[in-house]
């Protein structure tokens, strides 16, 4: 008869339980939530711009997202697995995806979209993979991705990103966020991109338009420092993410002869710091191995900068993290080999160095290169009268205009074809007549608030047609 002997092995036990980590994350996020309430609720309320409901709306958004995510997860467990709330709530942390989702949404997101985003975050981002600890993708980002793809006009409109006080203060700013403003300006100048929102200190402390919890770099960095001190996050990921992004931005600035404000602007915009501190460090969807965390952070930085400048995507952080989530398993497997054979690090180091050299060079050659998106469909000339039919892509689809020019003066502009959702705002602003009245100084003509892309496309068509007309003459 075989006799089994039970002995104690040598085990390494960490004090960082899931409950402790989640508690630390909540502590780190609390100042960010309170600042969102102060900036988007308290300040407009004291100015008499919103009601009591508006005062509480930032907190209501968070509460609705948290409660709905708990509800959807508990309902899934009950319906599919016949398990009850009491035995699950303390172990599944179902409130976290909802909390993170609320913080990365625009400040005026309708509550029904908050609930719908929570549903997709929980069901499609978490539960279908098996629940807590089994999901491949960051659930909150899956929820935001669904909303951005399904409701792009609501998510991109400036009314969703500006609180009432900001809409009054930044009346001349028509783009949704500071980062989107760089794409509309086709480049970077401090006066065009930073000064409309104040100074770099406003960017650092969070006095700029943006999502509910992504804008205060000061509070985000304090939260990250706390989490690192408490050993609640994988510090190599945010360090390498921010460092890689900084090196690439500094290289671009050096090649283009920009000052340091260019680097700071891009670090403090677009949710990069929040993504690095709280989203990329998700313990479930990020590498476990130390070398894997280093590689993960580096490639996140490279991908974010590439998407931001080459694809001109304001959602570069979200797309980068979700993309790299796919490769976490493979990164961990390769990192294990590095532990046993350090020479294995040579290939990724060579690839990283090549990317770090090629990417800034490529970006600097195309950074301010503006290729016209306007197409002249038809041109009829009768003595001194020119009638152009031209098109350019708006926010949804192509916009087609007929433009009548008599002896060098635009006399009539007619919208022939369009599928824009915000065309009524163009009509209400009498924008076509504004173009005719300001045709000698179109570059200075502001776009229509909450119809930025549509109005800019119309102005671009007119400017291109005038350039063609002047060349003809």
Helices and strands as residue ranges (DSSP letters): H 18-37, I 38-42, H 43-46, H 52-81, H 85-92, H 95-103, H 111-123, G 127-129, H 139-150, H 152-156, H 158-161, H 164-169, H 178-184, H 190-193, G 195-197, H 200-205, H 217-229, H 235-256, H 260-267, H 272-274, I 275-279, H 290-309, H 316-326, H 328-340, G 342-344, H 345-366, E 375-382, E 385-393, E 398-406, E 409-417, H 423-428, H 431-437, G 439-444, H 452-472
